[in-house]
Amino acid sequence: MSKRKLTGKVVSDKMQKTVVVQVERVKEHPKYKRRYKIHKKYKAHDEKGEFHIGDTVVIEETNPISKDKKWKVVGRL
């Protein structure tokens, strides 16, 4: 099974080896058909600490690294 990849923006880099990535999706209301944005934050592993606030990055699903971290940063977009 292939690993999921998501694209998002780094909103926090205050932790060691971890960045918080906010992923934005567009969802459609089932009845009214209006489209609206959904935001979700993921903690992702950043081994070297090379990504900072404002960077657009690609994250990939991995085995659990810690209690909250199940994603790792693959690269910059």
Secondary structure, 3 states (H helix, E strand, C coil): CCCCEEEEEEEECCCCCEEEEEEEEEEECCCCCCEEEEEEEEEEECCCCCCCCCCEEEEEECCCCCCCCCEEEEEEC
